[in-house]
Structure formats: C-alpha cells, structure tokens
Amino acid sequence: MIGRVLSATPVGFQGQIIDVEGDLSAGLPNLQIIGLGNKAIDEAKDRVRSAIKNSLLDFPKGKIVINLAPAELPKDGTHFDLPIALSILLLGGSLTADNIGSGLFVGELALDGSIRPVKSVITAAEAAKAHNVTTVYVPEANAPQALLIDDLSIIPVKDLKQLYLHLKGESHISPATPLDRPVALKRNDVLMDHINGQEQAKRAIAIAVAGRHNILLSGSPGSGKTMLARALNNLLPPLQDSEIIEVTKLHNLGGESIDEIITRRPFRSPHHTASQASIIGGGTKAKPGEISLAHRGTLFLDELLEYPRSILESLRQPLEDRTISVSRTQGKYQYPADFILVGTMNPCPCGYYGDNEKACSCTSMQILNYQKRLSGPLLDRIDLTISVSRVAHEDLLGNKSLSDKQHKAYRSMIESAITYQQNRYSSSNIYNGSIASQDIDKHISLKPEVKAFLVSSAKKLDLSARSYFKIIKVARTIADIDGDQDIETKHIAEALSYRQISAA
C-alpha cells in the first residue's frame, strides 16, 4: 500500500512540490526516510513516532519506507514532519486518500503532537498556487504569512490530533482570514528634522530615494553620516503588497521572522568583520545574505573602506543586476538583491583630512592609499557621492525640530518624483536608477545644448561610459524632484557635482 501526501520545499528563492510517498511492508518494525534529506529530515522519524503516539493515534506495525520525491533534489528542514506523519497514518488505515484530498501540508511536529512554525510557508504557498492546489495546511503561527498569497484556502493547525479530526470530518478548522497590517514609525526612527544643517546632503539623500540611486557619504567622524543614512530609509515609501511578499519570504528563508510579516523597509547594516557568505549569501545551505535581506530597502555599509576588498568587489555584480547567484556543488540558487547602497567613509585614516576644526595627522601617501581601497569599478556603480561637513558646536542644539514637518516635505517631494517615473515607465517598480543604459534613449531625451554640455564635461572629467549614463539618470531624477519636464543644463551640472569625492 502506498500513501501519498503533497508538500513543498524551497529551492533558492523558488518552491518545488514534493511528493511524500509511504510504503508499508511486512518485516521488523522500522521507519526509513529516503530522498536525499539532511540530518533534520532523518531525525524526523523520531519526532513523528512520538507525535503520533502522544496524539493517541495508531502507529502501524511493519517496515515503513518514506520517499521524498523527486529523490535527486537535496532537501532540508523540518517542514516535512507533518506530511510524513499523515503518510504514515494513511498506511495504517487511520486516514484515507479521500480524507487527505488534494491539500498541501507543511509543519514541524513537537514530541507531544503540537505543530511548530517553519521557515518555508510562503514558498510552499506559492508552489501550491503554481500547481493549482487550492488548500494549504500550515502551522497556526505561520498562517498570516501564508495569507499573503492570494486565492488559497489557508488552514491553520495547532496540533496533529486537531488536524486528524478535521480530516476525518469529526471537527472543523476554519480557514484563516487576513488581518490589517498597520505600519507605524518607531520612536527611535531618524527623521530629516532631527538633523541640523547638512542641507546639501539632505537634498542628495532625497535624490537617492526618489530615483533609487546608490550614494556614498564622505566626511569626518561625527558629521552626521549615519543619521543621514537612517533618515534615508525612513523616506522610502511603504512597501507594496508584492514587495511585502518578497521581503517577508527572504527573511523567512534566511531564518529570520519565520512567523511574522515584514511591513517596514529593511535597513541592514552588517559589521565590517562579517564574512563574505553572510553578506553576499551562501554557506553550506546557500541562504540569502545581507544584500538579499536588504531587498527593497537599504544596505548600509558604515566605514565602507574598512570592509575587505574581496567583499566590496563582490558587490559589483548585484549592484548592476539587482540579483545574486549563489553557486554550490548541490546546485545554483538565485536571490533578488534590489537595494539602495548607502556607504560612508572617512576622507583619510585619522578621519580629519579637510576638517575645519581639527588637523589631519596623515601623510599624503597614507591618504592616497586609504582612498585607493575604493576601486574605480565599484565607485562607477555609485550614483552620488557627497562630502558631509561637520556641524558647528553652537548649531548642534539650537534649531533641532521636534516635529516631522521637514521630513514630510521631503516625502511629498519624493512621492511626486516617483509618480513622474511611474507614468514615464508605465510601472511601479522601475525607477531612474534601475533602467538599463540601452533603454535611456527610449525614455529620456536631452536637448542638443544639454547634450553638448554633458559630452564636454564627460571628456574633461574622463568619465566612463557607465558614469556617463549615470549622470543622465541622476539628472532625470533631479528634474523630477524639481518638477521639470525636461532635463536642463543645471540638472546635468548638479548631477556632475555628485561624481567627485572631495575633502569635507
């Protein structure tokens, strides 16, 4: 006799339907799980046996073989516990195929039969929808996440006994219903009003947010670079429904927030001692890294030049493609990585080169070698660079606003610029900073005199082709910020001013 139950497993960012097949034959009592599972799956046989026994259900006698098909696909996680238990109950006759129906099941079993949340629920729900499966049984704590996927009946389950009675028709579990997800600012959120001075830097931050441009802030210690970075993330508009699914799913696959919905823009700030695998993604299980966990939000690299060069250079491909491919012996996995990179750096090792109040103690060679840590190809992929001057001591406490009036004004300006872009590109997910260079002629036109000024400036500054196109993209965002239909020479000039790193 064969017992079949549907489940699913993540393969990178996508999901794969898994057939949990069970076979019962005569022989010494034994439970064997095959199908290229890892240690957690092998240990499922002990969890399942205890859960069935403690749920006062019958565990069939004989030799039981559970196969996770397709067998050549590596499998990981504890979400197969529930479908394995149901397959065993099918073999023992406690349940029938009609009881199981065409539902898909995921969940980790505790020894007492209760069902714990798992980290692959959104992936399982997406896989179910792709294969026309309309009913998904999930742990109760995971139900809000599963409800992010439309057109599915999500059945929240507390324990194995409750599910058994529901499948037998002796009791009923009502499908889960979505709840409102209010998004509110935290009390410690940094707003533009909290930053005194720095008007030029604030404008650059607004441009970066409006057009989704990467930005580098250079300045002496204590000049407000970190506050500007945090204020940038709070200027981003709320996540759209499709973005909430992507972000929650990534944090779920990364082992974070396995039972909650992410409604705020991610702000990731890995330490410079973090490993390359933790930032880029990978490891033995090819999990998403910080650049993917920052998807649709901000990746903040404080003191950019303190990161190992290998990590900085590995950012070049995801900054260009907005995805990251992680190749391992078991397969190749791809994760989205569409984020705004915000980097900060000191102008020299001591941090005070060009400072108006404190003298720099570095030699010219030390300063040159320090700034050379940032390679030309990586700098080419950063749209705006801005020098941040230290605010005078007498101005630090004088005019600090306790309201969010200035922050709201910037957000209104950004929302208008985003609306212009949505109309221009007929999409809500395409911004000036993300359009391909070959598509610029199609969407952005320059007047002859403006183009002549740009070409002349590019030759004088010896700009690369990538930098040339980035100037056009940034200028387009500046024009959108200012509410101008056409790019003018002043917009090109301002965009050019953001291509050079100078002393504070």
N, C-alpha and C positions, 0 to 999 in steps of 0.2 A: 504493500500500500504506500502511496506517495501523498504527502501533504505539502501543498504549495501556498506560500504567503508572499505578498508583494512588499518590498521595502525599497530603500534608495540609499545611495552613498555619494558624498561629494568627490568629484574628480577635478581638482583645481577649483575654479570658480563655478563650474557647471555640475549638474547632477546626473547620476546614472541609475536607472531602475535595476534592482537586484531581485532575483527570484530566490527565495529561501525555500529550498526543497528538502523534505524529510523522508527518510525510508526506515521502516521498522521490519526487522527480520528476526528469526529465531537465533538464539545464542545467549552467551553470558551478558547480563545487564551492562551496557556500556553506551556512552554518548560521545560521538566523534564529530567534530566540525571541520569540514574541508572547504577549499575555495580560496586559498591564498589570503587567509586572515592573519592579523598580527596577534601579539600576546593578549591584548584586551579581549579580542574575539575568542581566543582559545579558552580564556578564563570564564567566558560566558556560560559554559556548561555547568559550572558550579553555582553561579548566580541563578540560572534558570531552574536548576533542580530544586534549590532551596525555595525559590519564589513559588513554584508550583505546589510544593509540599505545604508551605506555610499559608497558601491561599486555599487549603483544604480541597485541592483538585488532585486527580489521579495522574501519576506519572507512569506511563506504560512500561511494562517489563519486556526486556529483549535488547537486541543490538540496534541502536539508533544512529543513523548517519545523516548529518545536516550538511547540505551543499549550498554554498553561496555562489550563484551563477550570475554573470559569466565568471568561470573559475580562474581565467588568466588575469583578471583585474585585481590588483592589490587592494585590500580592504582594511580599514582602520576604524576604531571607535567602538562605543558601547551601545549604539543605537539599534543594533541587530538583536539585542536581548529579547525585546517584545515579540518580533516576528518569529524568532526561534522558538519561544515558548508556545506561541499559537500553533506553529507547525507540529510541535510535539503533542499538543492537545488534539490536533487533527488525527495524528497517528493512533492515539489511544481511543479515539471514538468519542471523546468528550465534546468535540465540536465537529461540524460537517462543513464541507465546502460551501454549502448554501448559507451557513451562518457567517462565514468569513466574507463572502461576496467578492466584490472587486475593489475593496478598500486597500489603502496602503498604510503600513504601520511602522512607526519608529518609537524608540523609548528604551531607557536603561532600567533594568529591574534591580530593586533592592532585595535583600535576602528575605524580607517579610512580605514581598509581593508588591510593594508600592513602586510607582514609576517615577523616576527622576528625570529632570530635563537633560537634553542633549544639545550638541552644538551644530546640528546639521538639519534643523527643521525647515528653514526657508528653502534650502537646496532640495530637500525631499518634496516639499510642496510644489516647487517649480517643476521638478521631474514628473510628479504626478499629473500636473496640468498638461505638460507636453505630451503625455501618453494617454490623455483623455480619461484619467482616473479622477473621479469627482469627490471621493470621500477619503479623508486622511485622518488617521488616529494618531494623536500626539500626546506627550505628557502635558498635564494641565498647565504647568508653568510656561510651556512653550507656545500655548495657543495664541496669545497676542501676536507673536512673530509670524506664525503660520497664516494668520488672518490678513497679513499684508498682501498675500497672493489672492487675487480676485477669483470668483466663480468656483470656489471649492467649499465643500462642507467640512469644517474642521471639528472633530470630535475630541474634546479634552478628557483625558483619562487620568484618574487618581491612582488606581491600583489594578492588578491583574484580575482580582475577583470581580470588581465592578465591571471591567471590560467583558469578562466571561458572561456575566449575567445579561449584559446589554446585547451581546452577540446571540445569545440563546433566546432573546426576546422576553426574558423574565423581568427585566427592568429597562429603563430608558435613560440614555445620556443625551441631553440637549446639545445641539451644535453651539459652538462658541459664537458670540457676537462681538463685533469690534467696539472698542471704547474710544472716546475722544482723547487726542494726544496734544494737550496744550504745551506750547513752547514758551518758556519764560527765561528772562535773563537771570543769571545767578548774581548774588550780591557782590561777588568779587570780580565780576566782569569789568574789563577796562574799556572805557568809552573815550571818544575823542576829547570830551570836555575835561577828562582827568589829566590831560597832557597840556602843560603850559608851553606856549611858544610853538616852535617847530612847524610853522605854517607851510613851508615848502615841503617838508617831509610828509605832512598830513595830506597835502594835495597828491603827492606821489603815491601814497597809500590808497587814496580814493581811486586814482587811475588804475592801480594794480587790481583792485577789487572789481571795478567796472568792466575791465576788459580781460580779466583772468590772466594777468601778466606776472611773471616771476620778478622778485625785487630783492636787491641787496642793499642793506643799510650799513654805512661805514661811519665810524665816529669813536671818540674817546669813551672810556668807561663812565657810566652814569649819565650819558647824554639822552637816554630815553629810548634806545633802540628796541629793547624787549617790550616796553609798554606799547610802542607803535605796532609791533608785530601782533600783540594780543588784541589791540584795538582793530586791526585789520580783519581778524577773523570774525569779530562781532559786527563788522559792517556787511558781511556776506548775507544775502537774503536767506530766508528759511528754506530748508530742504523741501524739494518737491516730493510727491508720493513715490515716484520711480527712484529718486535718489535715496529716500529713506530705506527702500528695499535693498539697494546696492550697499549702502553704508552698514546697515544692520547685518546683512549677510556676511560682509567682510569681517566685521568684528566678531561675529558668531564663529566663522571658520578659524579666526585667529585665537579662539579660546576666550575671548572677552565678551561680556554681556550676553551670555548664552540664553538668558531668559527675559531680556528687556529689549525695547525698541529704541534705536538711536534717532533722536529727533533734532539734535543740535549738530551744527557743522563741526567735524572733527578738528582738533588742534593737537597735533603730535609734535613733541619736542624731545627727540631721543638725545641722550648724552653722547658726547663725542667719543666716549670709550666703548659705545655699543658695537657689537660685531657687524660685519657686512651682511651676514644672513639675517640678522634681526632687523636691519634697516631696509635691505633690498627684498628680502623674502628668501625662503628656502629652509635649510635644515634637513634633518632626516625625514620629516613628514611634509616638506615643501609647503610650509604655512605662509600666508601673506605677511609681508614685513611692514615696517612703519610707513613706507611710501604708499602702500595699498590701504593701510588703516587711515591714512590721511586723505583718501579718495573723497572728492567733493568738498574738501576743506583745506586746511593749511598745514604744510610741513615746515616747522620752524627749526632751523639749524643755527643755534646760538654759537657764536665764535666759530664761524664756518672754517677758518683756516686751521683750527685745532683738530679737525677730523682727518683721519688717514687719507692720503691721496687716493688710495685704491677705492675707498668708499665714495669720495667726491666724483671720481671719474665714472664710477658705475651709475651715477645719476644721469649721465648724458643721454642714454637711450630712453629711459622712461620720461624724461623731460620733453623729448622730441615726440615720442609715440603715444605717451599717456597710458601705456600699458607696460607690464613687466612679464617676461617669460622666464620661468624657472625650470631649468633642465636638470633632471636627476636620472639615475640609472633605471628607476622604475617608470619613468615617463616624463613628459613635458607639460608643465602647468602654466596657465596664463591668468594673471590677475589685473584688474584695472588699477590705474595709478594716476588719476586726473586730479592734481592738486595745485595749489599756488605755493611755490617755494619762496619762503622768506628767510634770507640769510642775514646774519650780522657779522661784522668783523671790526677789529681794531686796525687803525692805519699802520701800526708797527708793533713789535713785540711788547714794548712797555705800554703802548696804547695812547701815547700823548703827542704823537707827531702832528704838528699843525694846531695843537691846542692853544687857546688864547691865554690860559691861566697857568699851565704847568708845562715846564720844559721837557722835551723828549730826551731820553738818555741813550737812544740807539744810534749806531753808526749808519752811514749811508748804505753800506753793504748789508747790514742786518735788515734794514727796512726793505731793500730791494729783494733780498732772499725771502723775506717773510711774505711779501705781496706776490711773489712768484709761485707760492703754494696754490694759488688760484689759477688754473690753467686757462689759456686762451679759449679752447673749445668749450669749456664749461661756462666761462664768462659770456661767450657768444650766445648761450642759451638763457641768459638772464636779461630780461627786457629793460628793467630800470635799475640804475644804481644811484644812490643819493647819499650825500655826506650830511651827517647829523651833528650839528654843533651843540656844545654843552650850554644849557640854560644858566643864565646868571643867578647867583645865590639869592639876590634880592627879589627875583621874579618867581622863585620856586613856590612860595606860599601866597603870593599877593593876589592873583586873579583866578585861582582854581575854582571852577564852577561845580556846584553840587547837583546841577540838573543835567539833562541829556539833550539840551537844545541844539548844541553844535553837532552832536552825533546824529541827531535826527535830520539835520540839514544835509549832512554828508550822505546819509542813507537815501534821502529823497533825490539828491543829485545822481547817485549811483543807480537807483531804480529807473530814472528817466533814461540814462545811458544804456541800461540793459534792454529797455523797451525798444530803443532805436535799433539795437543789434538783433533782437528777436524779429523785428519787421524786416530788417535787411537780409537776414539769413533764413527766414521762414522756419526758425527752430528755436526751441527754448534752451537747448544745450550747446549751442555754438556761439562762441564769443570771438572778439577780435584777436585775442591772444592765441586762439586754438585753430584758426583757419590755416590751411596749408598754403605755402608760398605760391604754388602754382594756381591757386584759386583767387589770389589777390586781384588780378586784372579783372576777374569776373564780378567782384563785389565792391572793389574800392578803385575809384578813378582819381587821378591827380591832374590839376590844371597844368598847362605847359610851363608856366613860370614857377609853379611849386615844384614840379618835377626837376626843372633845371637847377633850382636851389638845392634840392636833395642830392642830385648827382654831383654837383660841385662840392658840397660838404662831404659826401661819402669819399670822394677822391682825396680831399685834403686830410681827412681823418683815417684814410686807408681802411675803410670798413669792409668786412667780409660780406659775401652775398647774404648770409643768414642775418647779419646785423642790419644790412640794408633793408631787408623785408621787415625786420622787427621795428625799425624806425617808422615804417609806414603803418604798421599795426598799432603802435603806441600813439602815433599822431591821429589815427582814426578814433581811438578811444578818447583822446584829449578833445577832439572836435565833438564827440558825443557828450562828453562831460559838460562842455560849454554850450551845447545845444545848437551847434553849427552843422548845416547840411553838408558843406564841402570842406575838405582839408585845405587850410590856408598855410602860408609860409610860417606864420607864428606858431602853428601847431607842430610843424616839422622842426622848427628851431627849439621848441621846448622838448620835443622827443629826443633831439640830438643832445641836449644838455643832460639827459639821464643815461648817456652811454659812457661817461667817463667817471672813474674813481679819482677823487682829489682829496687832499688833506682837509680835515674839518676846519 
